[in-house]
Amino acid sequence: MAKIPLNLHDHINSAFPKNVVLVGTALEDGFAQISPRGSVIVYDDETLGFWDRGKGRTHDAVKNGSKVTFYYRNTDLREDGTLPKGGIARFYGTAEIYQEGQVWNDVYDRMAAPERERDPEKLGSAVLVKVERAEDLSGSMLNPD
């Protein structure tokens, strides 16, 4: 597993609404499904999570074991040198879906308040993605510290 750089945790957790993380999945026809997700959080040093409200093509594409790509861009991080290559980080991993329990509660509680307000009855599911690769724009591994 790859580590999510510590200096990106707060930036990813507060990305909504200005620098929303894009989530990519593969559709059955082979095309990529790219969706902005305001609910993306750093769950732990090796895991990203998001809330799936159960609507749309991303929901249909993500199953246990699905490959998922996260694309994060923040031009402020390019300017300060945190992510010098375009202010971009990519994370690749495998999904695990939770429809109840502690993980489900944790993801819901930790995402941005406006995202929780879009599912006040808590009907969605939590998706955790164990990060296998963390790269900058050129494909170089991100430094975990």
N, C-alpha and C positions, 0 to 999 in steps of 0.2 A: 504494500500500500504506500501511497505517497502522502506526504504531509501538506496541509494547507498552510501557507506561510502565516506565521503569527501576525505579521504587520498588515495582513489583509482581512483578518477576522472582523474587526470593527467596520471596515469599509463594506464588506459584503453584507454584514448584518444590518447596515443602515443604507443600503443601496437604493431602496425604494424611497421616493419615486424618481429621483434624478438619474440614477445609474442602474436601472433595473437589470437584473441578470437575465440573460437569454438561456433557455433550456432547449436542447436539441434531442430529438428522439427519431427513430426510424419508423416510417409507416410501412404497412404491409406491402405497398407497391414499390418500396425501396426509396421513395423520396424522403428527404429530411423534413421533419416538423419542427419549426423554431417558434418558441413562444416566450414572450416576456413574462417573468414571474416575480411579482413583488414580495412573495413569501419566502424566497430563498434565504436560508440561514446556514451558518457554520454550526453544525451540531456538535462536533468534536474535532480534534486536530486532523482526522483522516476522513471526515464525513460531512457532506453537504446534505441539507434537507429542504423540502418544500411542501406546501400544502396543496393538495389536489382536490378542488371542489367538485370533481366528478362530472365535468362538462367538457366537451370539445375533443379534438383529435389527440392532444397530448395525453389526456386521460385514457383514451382508447389504446394508445401505443405503449403506455408504461405498464409493465407486468413485473412480477418478481423475476429477477435475472436480466431484465432489459438493460441494454447499454444506453447511457445518458451522457450528454456533453453539456457543460455549462460554459458560457461565454460572458466574461465580465469585462467591461470597459469603463474606465474612469480617467478622463484626460488630466485631472488634477494630479493623479498618481504618476503620470508621465512627466509632468512638469517638476515634481519634487524628487524624481528618480526612483520611486518605489517600484514602478513598472515602466522602465524606460522605453521599451519597444511598443509604442502606441498606447500605453496605459492599459494594456490588454493582458488578461490571464484566461487560460482555458483549463478546464478540469474534466477528466474522463473517468467514468466509473460505472458501477453496476447497481441497479435499483433493488430496493426491498420495500414492500408496501405494508403499512400498518393501518388497520381499521379500528383499533381499540387499544387500550393499555397505556403504559407510561410514556413510550416513545410518541404515540399519537397525541397525547396530552402535551408533551414537551414541545413538539413542533408547533402545534396550534398556539400555545402560550407564548412562544418566543418570537413568532413572526410579527411583522409590523401591524400595529393596531388597525389601520385601514383595511388590511387584508383579512384580519379576524372579523371585522365588521361585515365583510362580504359573505361570510358563512357563520352568522350568529348562532345558528342551531347546531353547528359543528357536525355537518353531514358529510364532510369530505374525509379524505384519508391523508396520512402522512407518508411521504416518500423519502427514504434515506438512500443516499448514494455514496458507497465507499469509493473514495477517490483512488484510482490506480495510477493516474498520471496528472501532474500539475505543470503546465508549460506557459511560457511567454509566447508572444506573437510569432517568433521565429522557430518555435518548437524546442527551445532550450528549457531544461528543467528549472522550476522556480526554487529558489533557496528557501527551505522551510523555516528559517529563523527571521 
